[in-house]
Amino acid sequence: MIRTFETHKVRKSKELSGCLWNFHTLSGEQKSILRQVAVPGCWETYPDTIRYRGKASYSRTFEAEGNVRLEFKGVSHTATVLVDGKEVASHYNAYTIFDVILSNMLPGVHTLEVIADNSFGPESALHVPNDYQSYGGISRPVVMEQLGDAYVQLLHFTPVWKGAAGELSKEGKQNGWYGRADINLRNLSQSRFCGTVEIRLEKEIWAVLPVELEAGEIKAFQTQELACADVESWFPEQPSLYHITATLLDASGEAVDDLIDRVGFRQVKTEGKDILLNGRKLFIKGFCRHEDHPQFGCALPFSAIQYDLALAKDLGANSIRTSHYPNDEIFLDLCDEQGILVWEENHARGLSEEDMRNPHFEQQCEDCIREMITSHYNHPSIYIWGILNECASHTEYGRKCYEAQYALIRKLDTSRLRSSASCQFKTDICFGYPEVVSYNIYPKWYHDTPVKEYLSDLYDWIQTDTEGSGKPFLITETGAGAIYGYRTPTHVKWSEEYQADALNEQIGAIFEQKGCSGIYVWQFCDVRVCDSWFDKRPRTMNNKGIVDEYRRPKLAYETVKKWFDSKGNYR
């Protein structure tokens, strides 16, 4: 399954995943293993490669001719792509989309091979041994598309509210919405292409632009801000979605290509210490969630993703934080449809200044940000972009990195907020850049300071001694560990009773903290961590989930549900 809706009607496309591929290991201490495996998938879920780290080959045949686009939604964590034995692409980062254009292919059967590599090394600044598992394999779908001489490469839609502020907060059809479309077109031929690009909002023609492309040219087009009459605003309670279609027509008026996406009309901004969603003061009740499952690794199928979201909604959550990397498009589609707000962040967790001085760090971070925003721009559920979770935001070198990455986000997207989850208690020096100040705190777990005292001290420092004064404030992690089934009347750490007690105090204090716009509980479910973390995490798992890895509720489930149900979506 690629998306939850159809993305083309003119362009012919076919999923190359969703079937068995030939698989064999290429390196490591163990001998080569050859078998057929399901794609998408992670080789840590295969019986004989559970702990394999290194390179492995996935291959299959496909039939094609002419101009072909191959799109890879996610390969962990580096990929080398070969067609008929010739390398045609390489990519770093498991969590972002990349593609390759194959021009003038001869008709017939061709061989596709993807060499995935999940090994760690100095050339990898972001995929490092960490508090979550770095899986190997083709973990997200693969698509083949047949292209003509020219095609629609990108379609971004930005909603703009121009009506009265009070009207924006109302549900129902409104006439104050406008929008702007950005379209990139590419000419693959050696001849000049002339035609038009027609943009429809649902079935209505919204804009028509003349197109002239020189041989081999990639060109950007932009509409004016045009009215979108009688559309409904996107709210968590009413997640109204609209299809937007860019159709490329040649000089004779024949449709030669198209690209369809979905958009929602919503405005996200800050006003003093408040986060406003369509003019309403938003209150976040969320979970941090890893893409992780004992049966599927990070390659969760549609039904498993939806089950996670159903549990989150049952708990009263209105938001998910994609810790600590961009998520599968299917997850985002489902959040769009069900009104679940998303904090999506680039791929970096817990990196020291020394780690950030890796010569590949900045480029790999920026590539991740660019690919994340380019691919996920149209999702209305995404209200904030995050970067650099718990990195060196307390050092001057780190500050330069934060400044550069925040600037890149603003260059790519002016319609959303920015933040980063900090753990630098009263030492962070990067609050001047983002719109929202965010902190990860663990009183009652890593130290015994009373939660109210600790939180109040931190918040007062932000307001009096930092550039974050007067900005919205979020708690982006808090929680405690519990081993599923470990019950004891002594309420000691690692028991379900202790976790429930700690979360009751933590959430209560955060809900009562003046100026706080919400909370993300760490975390939704227990997840596997890298083997090198065995001495830090019982069971080689991060056990702070409200449910365990099999999604079985712990005692804290009802504790969190009680608090979340007691609070609405708005302040």
C-alpha positions in Angstrom: 0.0 0.0 0.0 1.4 3.4 -1.1 -1.0 6.0 0.1 -4.6 6.0 1.4 -5.8 7.8 -1.8 -5.0 7.8 -5.5 -2.1 10.0 -6.6 -2.4 9.7 -10.4 -5.1 9.2 -13.0 -3.0 10.0 -16.1 0.4 8.8 -15.0 0.7 5.0 -15.0 2.2 3.7 -11.7 2.7 0.3 -10.2 3.9 -0.8 -6.7 7.0 -3.0 -6.9 6.8 -3.7 -3.2 4.0 -5.7 -1.7 5.5 -9.0 -2.9 8.5 -11.3 -2.4 12.0 -10.2 -3.4 15.2 -12.2 -3.5 17.4 -11.4 -0.5 20.9 -12.3 0.5 23.5 -10.9 2.9 26.7 -9.4 1.6 28.9 -8.9 4.5 29.4 -9.6 8.2 30.7 -12.4 10.2 28.0 -14.9 9.3 27.9 -16.7 5.9 25.7 -15.4 3.1 22.0 -16.1 3.5 19.7 -16.4 0.5 16.0 -16.4 0.8 12.8 -14.7 -0.5 11.4 -12.0 1.8 8.4 -9.6 1.8 9.0 -6.0 0.9 8.5 -3.7 2.7 10.3 -5.3 5.6 13.3 -5.3 8.0 15.8 -8.1 8.1 15.8 -8.0 11.9 12.4 -9.7 11.6 13.8 -12.6 9.6 14.7 -15.6 11.7 18.3 -15.9 10.7 19.3 -12.2 10.4 17.8 -10.9 13.7 21.1 -9.3 14.8 22.7 -8.8 11.3 24.4 -5.5 10.7 26.0 -4.9 7.4 25.0 -5.0 3.7 22.3 -7.0 2.0 20.9 -7.3 -1.5 17.2 -7.1 -2.4 16.3 -7.9 -6.1 13.4 -8.6 -8.4 12.6 -8.2 -12.1 10.2 -5.7 -13.6 8.9 -4.9 -17.1 9.3 -1.4 -18.5 10.2 0.8 -21.4 10.7 4.4 -22.2 11.0 7.0 -19.3 10.6 5.4 -15.9 10.7 6.9 -12.4 11.5 4.6 -9.5 10.5 6.0 -6.1 11.8 4.6 -2.8 9.9 5.6 0.3 12.5 4.4 2.7 15.6 2.2 2.7 17.6 1.7 5.9 19.8 3.3 6.3 21.8 3.7 3.1 20.8 2.5 -0.3 22.6 1.7 -3.6 20.2 1.1 -6.5 21.2 -0.9 -9.6 19.2 -1.5 -12.7 20.4 -4.3 -15.0 23.7 -4.3 -13.0 24.4 -0.6 -13.4 24.4 1.7 -10.4 21.8 4.5 -11.0 21.3 6.0 -7.5 22.6 6.1 -3.9 21.0 7.6 -0.8 21.6 8.1 2.9 18.9 8.1 5.6 16.3 5.5 6.2 13.4 7.9 6.8 13.2 10.1 3.7 12.0 9.5 0.1 14.3 9.5 -2.9 13.8 8.7 -6.6 15.7 7.9 -9.8 14.7 8.7 -13.4 15.6 6.1 -16.1 15.4 7.6 -19.6 14.7 5.7 -22.8 14.7 2.2 -21.4 14.5 -0.5 -24.0 11.3 -2.6 -23.8 11.5 -5.8 -21.9 12.3 -7.3 -18.5 14.8 -5.5 -16.3 16.5 -6.4 -13.0 16.2 -4.1 -10.0 18.7 -4.5 -7.1 18.8 -2.5 -3.9 21.8 -2.9 -1.7 20.8 -1.8 1.8 23.4 -1.1 4.6 22.5 -0.6 8.3 26.1 -0.6 9.5 27.5 2.2 11.7 30.6 4.2 10.8 32.2 7.6 10.7 30.6 8.4 7.3 27.2 8.2 9.1 26.5 11.2 11.4 22.8 10.5 12.1 22.5 6.7 12.1 24.5 5.8 15.2 24.0 3.3 18.0 21.0 4.8 19.9 18.1 4.5 22.2 16.0 3.0 19.4 16.8 0.3 16.8 18.3 1.3 13.5 16.9 -1.4 11.3 18.1 -2.7 7.9 16.1 -3.3 4.7 13.6 -1.8 2.3 11.3 -0.6 5.1 8.8 1.4 3.0 7.1 0.9 -0.4 8.8 1.1 -3.8 6.9 2.5 -6.8 7.5 2.4 -10.6 6.0 5.1 -12.7 5.8 5.4 -16.5 6.6 9.0 -17.6 6.2 10.8 -20.9 8.4 13.5 -22.3 7.5 15.9 -19.5 6.1 15.4 -16.0 4.9 17.1 -12.8 7.8 16.8 -10.4 6.3 18.7 -7.4 3.0 20.2 -6.2 2.9 22.2 -3.0 -0.2 24.0 -1.8 -0.2 26.8 0.9 -3.5 27.8 2.4 -3.8 31.5 3.3 -6.5 33.0 5.4 -7.6 36.6 4.5 -11.0 36.7 6.2 -11.8 38.1 9.7 -10.0 36.5 12.6 -13.1 35.5 14.4 -14.6 33.8 11.4 -11.5 31.6 11.1 -12.2 29.8 14.4 -15.7 28.7 13.2 -16.4 25.4 11.7 -18.4 25.1 8.5 -17.9 26.5 5.0 -16.0 29.8 4.8 -15.1 32.3 2.1 -12.0 33.8 3.6 -9.6 31.1 2.4 -7.1 31.6 -0.4 -4.3 29.5 -1.6 -1.0 29.4 -3.5 0.3 26.5 -5.5 4.0 25.9 -6.4 4.6 23.4 -9.2 7.9 22.0 -10.5 7.8 20.6 -14.1 10.6 18.7 -15.8 11.2 18.1 -19.5 12.9 14.7 -20.1 13.1 15.1 -23.9 15.6 16.7 -26.2 12.9 18.9 -27.7 11.2 22.0 -26.4 7.9 21.4 -24.6 5.0 23.8 -24.8 1.6 23.4 -23.2 -0.3 24.3 -20.0 -0.6 23.1 -16.4 -4.1 23.0 -15.1 -4.7 23.0 -11.3 -8.0 21.7 -9.9 -9.3 22.0 -6.4 -11.5 18.9 -6.2 -13.4 19.1 -9.5 -13.2 22.8 -10.1 -10.5 24.4 -12.3 -8.6 26.7 -9.9 -5.8 27.9 -12.1 -4.3 27.5 -15.5 -0.7 28.4 -16.3 1.2 28.5 -19.7 4.2 26.2 -19.8 7.4 26.4 -21.8 10.2 24.0 -21.1 13.5 23.8 -22.9 15.1 20.4 -23.6 16.1 18.8 -20.2 14.8 21.8 -18.2 13.4 21.7 -14.7 11.3 24.8 -14.1 9.3 26.2 -11.1 5.9 27.8 -11.5 3.8 29.6 -8.9 0.2 30.8 -8.9 -1.0 34.0 -7.3 -2.9 33.7 -4.1 -6.4 32.7 -5.4 -9.7 32.4 -3.6 -11.0 29.0 -2.5 -14.7 29.6 -1.9 -16.9 27.7 0.4 -14.2 25.3 1.8 -14.2 24.1 5.4 -11.3 24.7 7.8 -9.3 21.7 9.0 -9.8 21.0 12.7 -9.0 18.0 14.8 -12.8 17.7 15.4 -13.5 18.2 11.7 -10.5 17.2 9.5 -11.9 18.4 6.1 -9.6 17.4 3.2 -9.6 18.4 -0.5 -7.9 16.9 -3.5 -5.6 19.2 -5.5 -4.6 18.0 -9.0 -1.9 19.4 -11.3 -2.5 18.1 -14.9 0.1 18.8 -17.5 -1.3 19.2 -21.1 0.6 19.4 -24.3 0.1 22.0 -27.1 -2.8 20.0 -28.4 -4.6 20.0 -25.1 -3.9 16.3 -24.4 -3.2 15.4 -20.7 0.3 13.9 -20.6 0.9 13.7 -16.8 -0.7 14.5 -13.5 0.0 14.6 -9.7 -2.7 14.5 -7.1 -2.4 15.3 -3.4 -4.6 16.2 -0.5 -4.7 19.5 1.4 -6.5 21.0 4.4 -7.3 24.6 5.1 -5.7 25.6 8.4 -3.5 28.3 9.8 -0.9 27.7 12.5 0.8 30.7 14.3 1.8 31.9 17.7 0.3 34.8 19.6 2.3 35.6 22.8 2.5 32.4 24.7 -0.2 30.6 22.8 -0.1 28.3 19.7 -3.1 29.2 17.6 -4.8 26.7 15.2 -7.3 28.5 13.1 -7.4 31.2 15.7 -8.0 28.9 18.6 -5.5 28.5 21.5 -4.3 24.9 21.0 -3.6 22.6 23.9 -1.4 19.5 22.9 -2.2 16.1 24.5 0.2 13.8 22.7 2.6 10.9 22.7 6.1 10.4 21.3 6.0 7.4 19.0 8.7 5.3 17.3 7.9 3.2 14.2 8.6 -0.1 16.0 6.9 -3.4 16.4 8.2 -6.9 17.4 6.7 -8.5 14.3 7.4 -5.8 11.7 10.4 -3.8 13.0 10.0 -0.3 11.6 8.0 -1.5 8.5 4.6 -1.4 10.1 1.7 -2.3 7.7 -1.4 -0.1 7.3 -3.5 -2.0 9.9 -0.8 -1.8 12.6 -0.3 1.9 12.0 -4.1 2.5 12.3 -4.3 0.4 15.4 -1.6 2.6 17.1 -3.6 5.7 16.2 -6.9 4.1 17.4 -5.2 3.5 20.8 -3.8 7.0 20.9 -7.3 8.5 20.2 -8.8 6.2 22.8 -6.3 7.6 25.3 -7.6 11.1 24.5 -4.6 12.2 22.5 -4.8 14.9 19.8 -1.2 14.8 18.6 1.8 12.5 17.9 5.4 13.4 17.9 7.4 11.4 15.3 10.4 10.7 17.4 13.1 11.0 16.1 12.7 11.0 12.3 10.2 11.6 9.4 7.5 9.0 9.3 5.8 6.9 6.7 3.4 8.8 4.4 0.6 6.3 5.3 0.9 7.4 8.9 0.6 11.1 7.9 -2.3 10.3 5.6 -4.2 8.7 8.5 -3.4 11.6 10.8 -4.8 14.0 8.1 -8.0 12.0 7.9 -8.5 11.6 11.7 -7.5 15.1 12.9 -4.4 14.1 14.7 -1.8 16.9 14.9 1.8 15.9 14.1 5.1 17.2 15.3 7.5 15.9 12.7 11.2 16.2 13.1 14.5 15.6 11.3 16.7 12.6 12.2 19.0 13.4 15.0 18.9 12.3 18.6 21.1 12.9 21.6 24.2 14.1 19.7 27.0 15.7 21.5 29.1 18.6 20.1 31.7 16.1 19.2 29.1 14.1 17.2 27.9 17.3 15.6 31.4 18.0 14.4 31.3 15.0 12.2 32.1 16.4 8.7 28.9 14.8 7.3 26.6 16.0 10.1 25.3 19.3 8.7 24.9 18.1 5.1 23.1 14.9 6.2 20.8 16.9 8.5 20.0 19.4 5.8 19.3 16.7 3.3 16.9 15.1 5.7 15.1 18.4 6.4 14.9 19.2 2.7 13.6 15.8 1.8 11.2 15.7 4.7 9.6 19.0 4.0 9.5 18.5 0.2 7.7 15.2 0.5 5.3 16.1 3.4 4.6 19.7 2.8 0.9 19.2 1.9 -0.1 17.3 5.1 -2.4 19.6 7.1 -1.9 17.5 10.2 1.8 18.6 10.5 1.7 21.8 12.5 5.4 22.0 13.6 8.8 21.0 12.3 11.3 19.8 14.9 15.0 19.4 14.7 18.0 18.0 16.7 16.3 16.3 19.7 18.5 16.6 22.8 21.6 17.8 20.9 24.2 20.3 21.9 22.0 23.4 22.1 24.0 24.6 25.1 27.3 25.2 23.1 28.3 27.9 20.7 29.1 25.4 18.0 25.8 23.7 18.5 24.1 27.1 18.3 25.4 27.7 14.8 24.1 24.3 13.7 20.6 25.1 15.2 20.6 28.5 13.5 21.5 27.0 10.1 18.8 24.3 10.3 16.1 26.6 11.5 16.9 29.0 8.7 16.6 26.1 6.1 13.2 25.2 7.4 12.0 28.8 7.2 13.3 29.0 3.6 11.4 25.8 2.7 8.2 26.5 4.6 6.8 29.7 6.1 3.4 28.3 7.1 4.4 26.1 10.1 6.1 26.6 13.5 9.6 25.4 14.4 11.0 23.9 17.6 13.5 21.4 19.1 13.1 19.2 22.2 15.9 20.3 24.6 17.3 18.4 27.6 19.8 21.1 28.5 18.4 22.2 31.9 18.8 26.0 32.3 21.8 26.0 29.8 20.2 26.1 26.4 21.2 29.1 24.3 19.2 28.5 21.1 15.7 29.8 22.1 16.0 32.9 19.9 15.5 30.9 16.7 12.3 28.8 17.0 8.7 30.0 17.6 8.1 27.4 20.3 10.3 26.5 23.3 10.2 22.8 24.1 11.8 20.7 26.9 12.2 17.0 27.8 11.9 16.5 31.6 12.0 13.4 33.8 11.5 14.3 37.4 10.4 11.2 39.4 12.5 9.1 37.1 16.1 10.3 36.6 15.9 12.4 39.7 13.5 12.8 42.6 12.9 16.6 42.5 9.1 17.2 42.9 7.6 17.8 39.5 6.0 21.1 40.2 9.2 22.5 41.7 11.3 21.3 38.8 9.0 22.5 36.1 8.3 25.9 37.8 12.1 26.5 38.2 12.7 25.7 34.5 9.8 27.8 33.2 10.8 30.8 35.3 14.3 30.6 34.0 13.1 30.6 30.4 10.9 33.6 31.1 13.6 35.7 32.9 17.0 34.7 31.4 16.5 33.5 27.8 15.4 34.6 24.4 12.5 32.1 24.8 10.7 34.6 27.1 7.1 35.2 26.0 7.0 32.3 23.5 4.8 29.2 23.7 6.2 26.4 25.9 5.7 22.6 25.4 6.9 19.6 27.4 8.0 17.2 24.6 8.9 14.3 26.8 8.1 13.1 30.3 7.5 9.7 31.7 8.8 6.7 33.6 9.7 3.1 32.8 7.7 0.0 33.6 8.1 -3.7 32.7 4.8 -5.0 31.5 3.3 -7.4 34.1 5.7 -6.3 36.9 3.2 -5.5 39.7 4.1 -4.9 43.3 2.5 -3.2 46.3 5.8 -1.5 47.1 5.4 0.7 44.0 9.2 0.6 43.2 10.7 1.8 40.0 10.1 -0.4 36.9 6.8 -1.5 38.3 3.5 -0.6 36.6 2.4 1.0 39.8 5.4 3.4 39.9 4.9 4.4 36.3 1.3 5.2 36.9 2.1 7.2 40.0 4.9 9.1 38.3 2.8 10.0 35.3 -0.1 11.1 37.5 2.2 13.6 39.2 4.0 14.7 36.0 0.9 15.2 33.9 -0.9 17.0 36.7 1.9 19.5 37.2 2.2 20.1 33.5 -1.5 20.7 33.0 -1.4 23.2 35.9 1.7 25.0 34.7 0.8 28.5 33.6 1.9 29.3 30.1 2.3 25.7 29.1 0.7 24.7 25.7 0.8 21.0 26.3 2.6 17.7 26.7 4.0 14.7 24.8 4.2 11.7 27.0 7.3 9.6 26.5 6.3 7.2 25.0 3.5 5.5 23.2 4.9 1.9 23.2 7.9 0.0 24.4 10.5 -0.2 21.6 13.7 -2.1 20.8 17.0 -0.2 21.3 20.4 -0.9 19.8 22.3 -3.7 21.4 25.0 -1.4 22.8 22.3 0.1 25.1 21.8 -3.2 26.9 23.3 -1.9 30.1 21.0 1.1 30.1 17.7 -0.5 29.2 16.2 -3.7 30.7 15.2 -6.3 28.0 17.3 -4.2 25.5 14.0 -2.2 25.2 13.1 1.4 26.1 10.3 0.4 28.5 8.6 3.8 29.0 5.6 2.9 26.8 2.1 3.4 28.0 1.5 0.1 26.2 4.2 -2.6 25.8 5.7 -3.6 22.4 2.7 -5.8 21.7 0.3 -2.9 22.5 -0.9 -4.4 25.8 -1.9 -1.6 28.1 0.0 -1.0 31.4 -1.6 0.5 34.5 -0.6 3.9 33.3 -2.9 3.7 30.4 -5.9 4.6 32.5 -4.0 7.2 34.3 -3.1 9.0 31.1 -6.6 8.5 29.7 -8.1 10.2 32.8 -5.9 13.3 32.4 -6.2 13.6 28.7 -10.0 13.1 28.7 -10.3 15.9 31.3 -8.8 18.4 29.0 -10.1 19.7 25.6 -8.1 20.5 22.5 -8.1 24.2 23.2 -7.0 26.4 26.2 
